[in-house]
C-alpha cells in the first residue's frame, strides 16, 4: 500500500529509474559516428529529479557539445508551469532538460491569423522561464536584465528564480500542424514537439557548415552576435501560468529582443547561416 503525500511535498528522484536521458547520452558518448543534430520532444519537472541526476546528465550534455553535437529540446507545453510548494504558496515550474544550460531549447509560436501565413505571435502553451537549479550563463545576463527591466508587467518575483538559466533560446512554429497517421490527415495538431523538430531540421542544414565551431552549448551566443535579421523577433502574446489571484493564468509575455516565452525569436535560416559563418 502506498502513502499519499500532500501536493506540496516534492518527490525528489522518484522518476530517475524511467528517465531515458542518461542511458541515451551514454550510448551517444560510446558511439564513434553520431548524427550532428538531435531533437527531443520530452521532459520532466526539475523538482521531480534529484540534483545528482540533473548534474550527471549535464555532464553528458557538455561532452556532446564538445564533440560538436547540437541537442535541441522542446520547451514544453505548459507555459511557465505551476507548482504548489510548502506553506500553500505557488511558483512556476521549470522543465528539464529544457532548463539545462548545455542544450538549445525551442519554444513555440503561432500565426496571428491561424488560417493564413501571417506574422508570428506567442503560442500560449510555449514553455519557458528560469531554472530553479542551474545558474544563469554569463552570455544570458545582459539580455535577461534587459527583459526584466523593460517588461511592462512581470509575475511576482517569488514565482521564479530570476538568476537561473533562462529559456527558451529560440522558437519555431508549434501551432496547427497537419499530421498524417495511417494515411489519415489530422489537422490542428500543436505542441513544441513540432517546433523543436522544425528547428532541428533547419539546424541540420547548417550542420555541415558549422559542425565543430558552434556546438550545442554555444549555439545561442553565436546567434546573439549575428545580425538582427538572422532571427524574427516575436513580440506579441503571453503564455500560461498559475490560475490564481496573483497571476490570473498568465506567465510571462513576449517582448523585444529575448524573452522567456519565445527566446530570441524564430530563425531566418539563410541569414542565420551567414551569421554563424561570419568571423
N, C-alpha and C positions, 0 to 999 in steps of 0.2 A: 504494500500500500504506500503510495507516495504522499508526501506532505505538501499541501498547497501553501505557497508563500504569498504574502501580500505583494501587490504590483510594484511597490517602491523598493523592494529588496532585489538587488542585482544578482543575476545568476552567472557569475564570472566563470568563464571556461566551460560552460556546460555543453557548448556546441563543438568543441575542438575535435572530438572524435569523428565528426562528419564533415568538417570543413575540408575542401579539396585543395586549397591553395598551396599548402606546404608540399604535399605529395607531388602536385603538378609542377611546382617550381624546382623541386629536387630532380624530377625527371628531365626538365629542360637543362638543368645545370650539368647533367651527366651525358647530354647529347652533344656530339661534335658538330652536327649540322642541324640548325634550327631555323624556322621562319623568322624573318626580321620583325614582323608585326603580329601582335596578339591582341584580340579584343575579347573582353569577358563581361558578360551581362548578368552578374551575380554578385551578391554582397551580403553582409550581415551587420548588425549593430555593433559599434565599437564596444559598448558596455557589456555585451554578451560574451566577450572573449577576454582571456587573461592577457595581462601586459606582456608576459613572457612569450606567449604565442604571437602576438602582434609584432613584437620586435624580431622574433625569429623569422617570420615571413618577410619583414622588411629587409633583413639581411639578404634574402634570396632576390628580392626586387632590385637591390643595389647591385648584386652580382650580374643580374640580367642587363641592367643599364650599362655596366662596364663593358659587357660584350657587345653593346650597340643595339640591343633589342628595344623595341618600343612596345610597352604594355599599356593598353588603354582599358579603363573600366567605366562602365555605365555609372552615373552618379546616383541612381536610384529614382524611384517613382513616388516618393512620399514627401516631396518638398523638403522643408527643414527638418521633418521628423518630429516626433513628440514623445516625451517620457515623463512619467511621474516619479519623483525622487522622494527620499526620506523626508518626512515632515509635510508631505502633501503638495509641495511646490512643483512647478512644471519647468522643463527645459526642452530645448530642441535635442534631436538625437542623431549624431553623425553616423555615417555608414562606413564600413571598412570592407575592402581595401580602397574605396573611393577617397578616403581621408589620408591615405599613405602619401608621404612626400615623394615617393620614388616611382609613382605611376602617373600617367596622364589621365585625368578624369574628365568625362564628357557629359555635359548637361543636355537639356532638351529645349527645343524651340518649336513654334507652330506658325503657320502663315496667318497673318492678320485676318484675311478672308479665307476660310477653310476650303472654299470652292474654287479658288484661283491661286496662281503662283504670284503672291504679293510679297511685301516685306515681312520680315520675321519678328515675332514677339515671343515673350516667355511662354513656355508650356508650363502650366501651373503645377504639374507633377514633378518638374525638374528638381532632382536632389541637389542640395548644396548647403554650405555653411562652413563651420570651423571645427576642426578636430578637438576633442577633449583630451587627447593623449599626446599627439605629436606637435612639437613647437613649429611655429611658422618659419619656413625657409627665408633666408635673407632676401632672396630675389622677389619675394612677395610683399615685403614690408611697405614699400612706398605705395604700391597700388592699393593695398588694403587700407592703409592710412587715409588715402585719398577718398576711398569709398565711405569709410566711417565718418569722415568729416563732411562730405558733400551730400550724403543721402538725406532726403527731406524727412524721412521717417524711419526709425530703426526699432526693432523689438527691444524689450528691456535687456540690459547687459547681463542680467542673471540667467538669461536663456541660452547664452552661447559664450564660448571662450574666444574672445577677440584676438588673443595671442597665439591661437592654434593654427595649424596648417589649413589654409583656406582652399575651398574647392567649390565648383569645378574649375578646370583650367580653360576649357573652351566648350563649345556646344555644337550641335547639329540638329537637323530636323528630327523630331521624335513623335510627330503627330500625323494621324491619317495615312498610315501606310496600307497598301493592299498586300495581303499575304495569301498565297495560293497553297492550299493543302488538299491532297487527293484530287487535284485538278479543279478544285472549287475555290474561286476567289473570295476572300473575306475582306471587306472594307473596314475603315475606321479603326485599324489596329494602331495603338500608340504605346510609347514607352521609351526610356533612354536606352534600352537594349538596341533599338533601331538606330538611335543617334550614334551610339558607340561603334556599331558596325559600319555606319556610313563614314564616320571619321577615320576609322581604321582602313577602310577601302581607299580613301584618298591618301592617307599616310603611306599605304603600301606602294602607291605610285611614286612616292618620293623616296622610298627606302633605298633604292639603288644609288641615288644621288647623294644622300646624306648619311648612309649607314656608317657607324663608327665615329661620326663627327658630331652628332646631336642625339645621344641616346635618351631613353625614356625619362630619366630623372632630370635631364637638362633641356628637354624639348620646349617647355614653356618659356624659359628665359630666352631661348633662341627666337621664339615668336615675338616676345616683347621688344626685342631690339630691331625687329623688322619694320617696314613702312606701315602706316596706318591702314592702307587698303589691303593688307595681307589677311585681315580679319574684318568681317562685317560686324560692327558694334550693335548689339541688341540692347535697346534702352527702354523698352516698354513691357510692363507686366510684372506680376509678383507670383511667388509660389506658395504652397500650402504651409500652414503652421498649426499650432495648437488652437483648438476651438474653445477658447476661454476668454474672459473679460479683458485680459492684458493684451492679447494679440488678435483676437477675433478671427481666428482661422487663417491669418496671414503670416508668412515668414518674412523673407527679405524681398526686396523689389530690385529689378534691373535698373541700371543707370549707365551714364557714360563711362567708358573705359572698363576696367574689371569690376565684376560684381559677383556675389555668391549665389547667383541663380543661373547665369549663362556664361560665367567666366569672362574671357576676353572677347567672346563672340563666336561667330561661325566662320570657318575657314574659306578664304578665297584661294583655292589651291594653286592656280598659276602664279599669283603674287606671292604666296607663301613659299613656293619653290625658289623664286628669285631672292626672297628674304633669307632663306636658310642657306643659300649658296653664296650670299654676299659676304665679303670679309668684315 
